[in-house]
Amino acid sequence: MNLNAGKLADPRAGYGMQWVYQSADELARGVNEVLVESELKAALLRLNPEIELRPELADEVIYKLRAILISVNQIGLVKANEEFFKWLSGEKTMPFGENNRHVPVRLLDFDDLTNNRYVATNQFRIHHRETKIPDVVLLINGIPVVVGEAKTPIRPSVSWLDGAHEIHTVYENAVPQLFVPNILSFATEGKELFYGAIRSPLEFWAPWRLESDSGDIAKSLGLAEIGKELTDLLKPKRLLDILLNFSLFTTNKKKQRSKVIPRFQQYEGANKIVQRVIEGRIKKA
């Protein structure tokens, strides 16, 4: 957990950000492409003064990002996600400054969230080993950061687990490139909403508690019943906070790499502690 969390945790800043719904056909991308490169290039120009002066540099960055997407077949999904995470969080530099000085490259704006473009779509067709069509994909600046699966409860036995299984067992293996930039995935059958990190076993997926009064994004995606939880979890500000301050990569005793994201109570508790410290309100025993 990063003490910068307080900056993104201020409820006055950023919660007005809204997802814009676009049909998958409206996105300028081919079925083999994970990124909407026109959107990403526009963001690189917008957020990086050096690239704005020399627009061809954006192509160099996109080339490197494509290389990470392709590398998933060799290094595995968690390591590829970790490498892409460094770019998303602004840790990577390129020699774009004066006299080839290295400068940070920003794909996302964490300071002014209105500088990012937030798109929600459904039936996002993607082809790798085979063609898959996840129900919901959320993109920031042309980068798919959330995948969701919504199952219709036509039988009493259908639950969120069916959707989570589809993501974890089917999609992550059939189209792993789609999950290289992933912040989190979610699954629902219209009554319960659970979310998890890439390659996270289903027993580690967790529910998100109801907080928001609005379910606008959920309604546009046909998920009105769990709209309040979904809208609360998927607020752009919330997702960027989870990305920047609450995403960890760890190695177990078998030297296997894994990604960890917070449960609701961990997220809320940590942000409240940070806010108290920032405001000088230290809880006394």
Helices and strands as residue ranges (DSSP letters): H 5-9, E 20-21, G 24-26, H 37-47, H 49-53, H 56-75, H 77-88, E 93-94, G 98-100, E 103-104, G 113-115, E 118-122, E 126-127, E 131-132, E 136-140, E 143-150, H 160-165, I 166-171, H 172-174, G 176-179, E 184-188, E 193-196, G 202-204, E 206-207, H 216-220, G 224-226, H 227-233, H 236-245, E 248-251, E 257-260, H 264-279
